[in-house]
């Protein structure tokens, strides 16, 4: 693949609690076909794209919990998406809940090229809480249902260049972007499910879209990388999720932004050589970083 190509972010509208994976995959396939029709070579889907955002409910029965997880990837339900990727010659990023053979549970994303998994990431910055907090209008139990990711912030070789991934809350932490930047990532893909209402600090509700773009733009600019971010959006099972899916240039400028809260494809032309505009100048890590003075960043938590 040439280093200049079209990339797409495929925003999803709400997925109902009772919607089947097969239904969700049909929607993903339709979005992939639309992206391909616009000339896209890569499409980015949201976090937990195969189901509703189940951490909003408190559950104790392991069988009920595990029903939301994938034990293999691809599996029968997701196979059509892999087959379509191979047929169209497209890469795609997909977020899902992963249950390992050892019984470990992760919030996971993969990058697939031509039907094969080329990269994998497990979410590190898990937000929310572990126990049933009945005062909340909805729960955010990621710390209950997922372990902290154990793969680190990997950068991998894709056909076009060096890619990386993160998931939702990871985007708020500058360390995420710096680790991916230090690894040489030229394009970072991520999905998110972000409620419009944040119960612990409702005074920030009006800032949710601003904080989303602030995180994406800062990460892109301060590390000289492209960012492709796809939302699950709209009113899902009584919870309003922001949209705002975006494609961000290494300069921090927004090249494309979603305008609905529904299934929507946005596209932009990516030129990975533009990363050098930042990395050879303002953010030349070798020349300007002073890591000996950053020791508190990696000091143990207290």
C-alpha positions in Angstrom: 0.0 0.0 0.0 1.2 3.5 -0.8 1.9 5.8 2.1 -0.8 8.1 0.9 -4.3 6.6 1.1 -7.9 7.2 2.2 -8.9 6.1 5.7 -12.4 5.9 7.2 -13.9 6.1 10.6 -17.2 4.2 10.8 -19.3 5.6 13.6 -22.1 3.3 14.9 -25.4 4.4 16.2 -26.9 2.7 19.2 -26.9 -1.1 19.5 -29.8 -2.4 21.5 -29.3 -4.9 24.3 -31.2 -7.5 22.4 -29.6 -6.9 19.0 -27.7 -9.9 17.8 -24.0 -10.0 16.8 -25.1 -11.0 13.3 -27.2 -7.8 13.1 -24.2 -5.7 14.3 -21.9 -7.4 11.8 -24.3 -6.7 8.9 -24.1 -3.0 9.9 -20.3 -3.1 10.1 -20.2 -4.8 6.6 -22.5 -2.1 5.2 -20.2 0.6 6.6 -17.1 -1.2 5.2 -18.7 -1.3 1.8 -19.6 2.4 2.0 -16.0 3.2 3.0 -14.6 1.1 0.2 -16.9 2.9 -2.2 -15.3 6.2 -1.2 -11.9 4.8 -1.9 -10.9 4.0 1.7 -8.2 1.3 2.3 -8.7 1.2 6.0 -11.9 1.5 8.2 -11.9 2.0 12.0 -14.9 0.7 14.0 -15.7 1.6 17.6 -14.9 0.0 21.0 -17.1 -3.0 21.8 -18.6 -2.8 18.3 -20.4 -6.1 18.4 -22.8 -5.5 21.3 -24.4 -2.8 23.3 -22.1 -1.2 26.0 -22.8 -3.9 28.6 -20.7 -2.5 31.5 -23.6 -0.1 32.2 -25.3 -3.0 34.0 -24.3 -4.8 37.2 -24.2 -8.6 36.8 -23.0 -11.3 39.1 -23.7 -14.5 37.1 -20.6 -15.5 35.2 -22.7 -17.1 32.4 -24.6 -13.8 31.9 -21.4 -11.8 31.9 -19.5 -14.2 29.5 -22.4 -14.0 27.0 -21.1 -10.6 26.0 -17.6 -11.9 25.3 -15.9 -13.4 22.2 -14.0 -16.6 22.8 -12.4 -16.7 19.3 -11.7 -14.1 16.7 -12.9 -14.5 14.1 -15.9 -16.6 15.1 -19.0 -17.6 13.1 -20.8 -14.3 13.7 -17.8 -12.1 12.8 -16.5 -14.2 9.9 -18.5 -12.2 7.3 -16.5 -9.1 8.2 -13.2 -10.9 7.8 -14.3 -12.3 4.5 -15.4 -8.9 3.3 -12.1 -7.4 4.3 -10.3 -10.0 2.2 -12.6 -9.6 -0.7 -12.2 -5.8 -0.8 -8.6 -5.8 0.1 -9.3 -3.5 3.1 -7.9 -3.2 6.6 -10.2 -2.7 9.6 -9.9 -2.0 13.3 -12.5 -3.7 15.5 -13.2 -3.4 19.3 -14.8 -6.3 21.2 -14.9 -8.0 24.6 -12.4 -10.9 24.7 -12.6 -14.0 26.9 -9.3 -16.0 26.7 -9.1 -19.8 27.1 -7.7 -19.2 30.6 -10.9 -17.3 31.5 -9.3 -13.8 31.4 -11.5 -10.9 30.3 -10.2 -7.9 28.3 -11.5 -4.9 26.4 -9.7 -5.6 23.2 -9.1 -4.2 19.7 -7.6 -5.8 16.7 -6.4 -4.6 13.3 -7.1 -6.9 10.4 -5.5 -6.7 6.9 -6.8 -8.8 4.1 -8.7 -11.1 6.4 -5.8 -11.8 8.9 -5.1 -10.2 12.3 -2.0 -8.0 12.0 -2.2 -6.3 15.4 -3.9 -6.6 18.8 -4.3 -4.3 21.8 -6.0 -4.7 25.3 -7.2 -1.6 27.0 -4.9 -0.4 29.8 -6.7 2.7 31.3 -9.9 1.1 32.5 -12.4 3.8 33.8 -15.3 3.3 36.1 -15.7 1.1 39.2 -16.1 -2.5 40.4 -19.2 -2.6 42.6 -22.8 -1.8 42.2 -23.2 2.0 42.8 -26.9 2.4 43.0 -26.8 6.2 43.1 -25.7 6.3 39.4 -28.4 6.5 36.7 -26.3 3.9 34.9 -23.3 1.9 35.8 -19.8 2.0 34.3 -18.3 -1.3 35.4 -15.3 -1.8 33.2 -13.1 -2.4 36.3 -15.5 -5.3 37.2 -15.7 -7.0 33.8 -12.2 -6.4 32.4 -8.6 -6.9 33.5 -6.0 -4.2 32.7 -4.5 -4.9 29.3 -1.3 -7.0 29.4 0.1 -6.3 25.9 1.4 -2.8 26.4 1.2 -0.1 23.8 2.5 -2.0 20.9 3.4 -0.5 17.5 3.2 -2.9 14.6 4.1 -3.0 10.9 1.0 -2.7 8.6 1.2 -2.6 4.9 1.3 1.2 4.7 3.5 2.0 7.8 3.7 1.7 11.5 0.3 1.6 13.3 -0.8 1.6 16.9 -4.1 1.3 18.8 -5.7 2.4 22.0 -9.2 2.3 23.4 -11.6 5.0 24.7 -10.3 6.3 28.1 -6.7 5.6 27.0 -7.0 8.7 24.7 -7.3 11.0 27.8 -3.9 10.0 29.1 -0.9 11.7 27.5 1.3 8.7 28.4 -0.7 6.6 25.9 0.2 8.8 23.0 3.8 9.3 24.0 4.4 5.5 24.3 2.9 5.0 20.9 4.9 8.0 19.5 8.1 6.6 21.0 7.3 3.3 19.4 7.2 5.1 16.0 3.5 4.9 15.3 2.5 7.0 12.3 -1.3 6.2 12.6 -3.2 5.4 15.7 -6.7 3.8 15.6 -9.2 3.9 18.5 -12.8 3.4 19.3 -14.9 4.8 22.1 -18.2 4.6 24.0 -18.4 7.9 25.9 -21.5 8.9 27.8 -22.7 12.5 27.5 -23.5 12.5 31.2 -20.7 11.8 33.7 -22.3 11.1 37.1 -19.3 11.8 39.3 -18.8 15.3 37.8 -21.9 16.4 36.0 -20.5 19.9 35.8 -18.3 18.6 33.0 -21.1 17.2 30.8 -21.1 20.2 28.5 -17.4 19.6 27.8 -17.6 16.0 26.6 -17.2 16.8 22.9 -14.5 19.4 23.7 -12.5 17.0 25.9 -12.8 14.3 23.2 -11.3 16.5 20.5 -8.8 18.0 22.9 -7.4 14.6 23.6 -7.2 13.5 20.0 -5.7 16.7 18.7 -3.1 16.9 21.5 -2.1 13.3 21.0 -1.7 13.8 17.3 0.2 17.1 17.5 2.5 16.3 20.4 3.6 13.0 18.7 3.4 13.8 15.0 0.9 11.1 14.1 -2.4 10.6 12.4 -5.4 9.6 14.6 -8.6 7.9 13.5 -11.3 7.7 16.2 -14.7 6.1 15.9 -17.5 6.4 18.3 -20.5 4.4 19.3 -23.1 7.2 19.5 -26.7 8.1 20.2 -29.2 7.1 22.8 -28.4 3.5 23.7 -30.6 1.7 26.3 -31.4 5.0 28.0 -27.8 6.3 28.0 -26.7 9.1 25.6 -23.4 8.5 24.0 -21.4 11.3 22.2 -20.5 11.0 18.6 -17.8 13.2 17.2 -15.9 10.5 15.4 -12.9 12.3 13.9 -9.8 11.9 11.7 -6.9 14.1 13.0 -3.8 15.3 11.1 -0.3 15.2 12.7 -0.6 19.0 13.0 -3.6 18.6 15.3 -6.1 19.8 12.7 -9.3 17.9 12.2 -9.5 16.5 8.7 -13.0 15.0 9.1 -15.7 14.9 11.8 -19.0 13.0 12.1 -22.1 15.2 12.2 -24.8 12.6 13.3 -25.4 10.2 16.2 -26.1 7.4 13.8 -24.2 4.9 11.6 -22.0 7.3 9.6 -18.8 7.0 7.6 -16.2 9.8 7.4 -13.1 9.8 5.3 -9.9 11.7 4.8 -6.7 11.2 2.7 -3.8 10.2 4.9 -0.2 11.0 4.0 2.1 9.2 6.5 5.0 11.2 5.3 3.5 14.3 7.0 4.5 12.8 10.4 8.0 14.1 9.6 6.7 17.7 9.7 6.5 17.4 13.5 9.1 14.7 14.2 11.9 16.4 12.5 11.1 19.8 14.0 9.2 20.8 17.1 8.8 17.2 18.4 12.2 15.8 17.4 12.3 13.3 20.3 16.0 12.5 19.9 17.0 16.2 19.9 14.6 17.7 22.4 13.3 15.1 24.9 14.8 15.2 28.4 13.6 11.8 29.9 16.0 12.0 32.8 13.8 14.7 34.2 10.5 12.8 33.8 11.0 10.2 36.5 7.7 10.9 38.3 5.8 9.7 35.2 6.9 6.1 35.7 7.2 6.2 39.5 5.0 3.6 41.3 1.5 4.6 42.2 1.1 5.7 45.8 
